[in-house]
Amino acid sequence: MPSLFDELVLKDVRLKNRVGVSPMCQYSAIDGIPNAWHHAHLGSLTHGGAGLVVAEATAVSPEGRITPGCTGLWNDSQLEAFRPIAQYIEAHGAVPGIQIAHAGRKASANKPWEGDNHMPPDDPRAWQPIAPSAVPFGANLPRVPREMTRDDIVRIREAFAATAKRALEAGFKWLELHFAHGYLGQSFFSPLANKRTDDYGGSFENRARFLLETLAAVRAVWPERLPLTARLGVIDFVEGEQPLEESIELIRRMKSGGLDLIDVSMGFNTPDISQVPWAEHAFLVPIAQRIRNEVGIPTATSWNISDAKKSDGFIVDGQLDLIFLAKALLDDPHWPYHAAQKLGRPTPQQVLPAQYAYWLKRQPKRSEPN
Ligand SMILES: Cc1cc2nc3c(=O)[nH]c(=O)nc-3n(C[C@H](O)[C@H](O)[C@H](O)COP(=O)(O)O)c2cc1C
């Protein structure tokens, strides 16, 4: 069995280890264009030694941004700004990935540190969110979205494909479709958000349709040699959600449709997160392992993973193929390097870029237990 610091080969892409930087919105773009902050943020996480660095939820259309500060990839200015970032990540030892997204009914919000709520409709920066049904999320996101027409559905599906093409042109080698966290893809799948009565709502087949059609449209333009992955919210921990078996069946169908890896996450389709077992370390791993076993697809997950030895165990024991970290990396951007020290392998030279590794090679291993 491989360990945390063994390579992961998926299609023609080779990750130097099994640690991925989970996508993290920075809410710091103007007109969807990434800037020096995004370069420094993704660069510093690359320096820390992760095998894969996935850029934040990047909108496929202007109204698909969560906030006015979110990145987008619906035009060529955005493409040109992403290009040096992807090149930089790759030049310093990680595989550059990007998550593409549409925020659905959660769009048109303030930045988290400026309220984390819907902008009032009369705010000049606000826009009309769209969603499968005219059902608001509630709590801090009360705006009633406009129900999408069939033309909207086709337009957004094609926007995902056009964005995937731009991501390829910008130099990304790993693509993640954002079908989680209560955003558009997720809310088509969830009976809590999707109340449609046409063939995009109701039955499992109908609620899965937008996600499978979007996957197909993207697979048609994203090369076979590169991994196409998705993040799916498989569970909400609330009453009225779809059974886990439906999520597993959807992943099985996505695999048949050309999905190369599933990144298991949560639904966040309602403001009620009281039953999420937040305190448990790596609480989604047993669910991810079940999906890995039942579907037979390379599987990753995140949420409350921070312990190097346990992370190594998840890979060695065949529970996961890849681990995504977010907050642990904000806390310690050199988490992979420190994990390698704790595990006694590999050498810092195999984790860090040469500019850092050369100076640190004589540093003794950390001896404290993890
Ligand atoms: C600042 C921040 C921004 C995030 N933005 C995204 C995002 O763009 N897309 C996404 O799927 N998840 C996003 N997440 C969720 C993380 O990718 C990750 O799944 C989650 O934080 C759980 O991992 P952790 O316990 O290591 O933080 C974000 C998390 C943080 C902390």
The ligand as an SDF file (V2000), in Angstrom:
LIG
                    3D

 31 33  0  0  0  0  0  0  0  0999 V2000
  -10.7360   30.2310    3.7550 C   0  0  0  0  0  0  0  0  0  0  0  0
  -11.4680   29.0390    3.2070 C   0  0  0  0  0  0  0  0  0  0  0  0
  -12.0060   29.0900    1.9300 C   0  0  0  0  0  0  0  0  0  0  0  0
  -12.6390   27.9760    1.3820 C   0  0  0  0  0  0  0  0  0  0  0  0
  -13.0630   28.0230    0.0820 N   0  0  0  0  0  0  0  0  0  0  0  0
  -13.4860   26.8890   -0.5150 C   0  0  0  0  0  0  0  0  0  0  0  0
  -13.6730   26.8280   -1.9160 C   0  0  0  0  0  0  0  0  0  0  0  0
  -13.3510   27.7520   -2.6540 O   0  0  0  0  0  0  0  0  0  0  0  0
  -14.1750   25.6790   -2.4390 N   0  0  0  0  0  0  0  0  0  0  0  0
  -14.4610   24.5930   -1.6570 C   0  0  0  0  0  0  0  0  0  0  0  0
  -14.9250   23.5690   -2.1760 O   0  0  0  0  0  0  0  0  0  0  0  0
  -14.2360   24.6050   -0.3330 N   0  0  0  0  0  0  0  0  0  0  0  0
  -13.7240   25.7120    0.2440 C   0  0  0  0  0  0  0  0  0  0  0  0
  -13.4100   25.7120    1.5690 N   0  0  0  0  0  0  0  0  0  0  0  0
  -13.5030   24.4370    2.3010 C   0  0  0  0  0  0  0  0  0  0  0  0
  -12.1310   23.7470    2.2710 C   0  0  0  0  0  0  0  0  0  0  0  0
  -11.6930   23.4800    0.9630 O   0  0  0  0  0  0  0  0  0  0  0  0
  -12.1270   22.4610    3.0860 C   0  0  0  0  0  0  0  0  0  0  0  0
  -12.8950   21.4760    2.4450 O   0  0  0  0  0  0  0  0  0  0  0  0
  -12.6670   22.6640    4.4960 C   0  0  0  0  0  0  0  0  0  0  0  0
  -12.1330   23.8350    5.0850 O   0  0  0  0  0  0  0  0  0  0  0  0
  -12.3470   21.4610    5.3770 C   0  0  0  0  0  0  0  0  0  0  0  0
  -10.9550   21.2520    5.4710 O   0  0  0  0  0  0  0  0  0  0  0  0
  -10.1230   21.7250    6.7600 P   0  0  0  0  0  0  0  0  0  0  0  0
  -10.7700   21.0880    7.9530 O   0  0  0  0  0  0  0  0  0  0  0  0
   -8.7220   21.2380    6.4990 O   0  0  0  0  0  0  0  0  0  0  0  0
  -10.1960   23.2120    6.8200 O   0  0  0  0  0  0  0  0  0  0  0  0
  -12.7860   26.8040    2.1510 C   0  0  0  0  0  0  0  0  0  0  0  0
  -12.2840   26.7670    3.4470 C   0  0  0  0  0  0  0  0  0  0  0  0
  -11.6140   27.8580    3.9690 C   0  0  0  0  0  0  0  0  0  0  0  0
  -11.0300   27.7740    5.3570 C   0  0  0  0  0  0  0  0  0  0  0  0
  1  2  1  0
  2  3  1  0
  2 30  2  0
  3  4  2  0
  4  5  1  0
  4 28  1  0
  5  6  2  0
  6  7  1  0
  6 13  1  0
  7  8  2  0
  7  9  1  0
  9 10  1  0
 10 11  2  0
 10 12  1  0
 12 13  2  0
 13 14  1  0
 14 15  1  0
 14 28  1  0
 15 16  1  0
 16 17  1  0
 16 18  1  0
 18 19  1  0
 18 20  1  0
 20 21  1  0
 20 22  1  0
 22 23  1  0
 23 24  1  0
 24 25  2  0
 24 26  1  0
 24 27  1  0
 28 29  2  0
 29 30  1  0
 30 31  1  0
M  END
$$$$
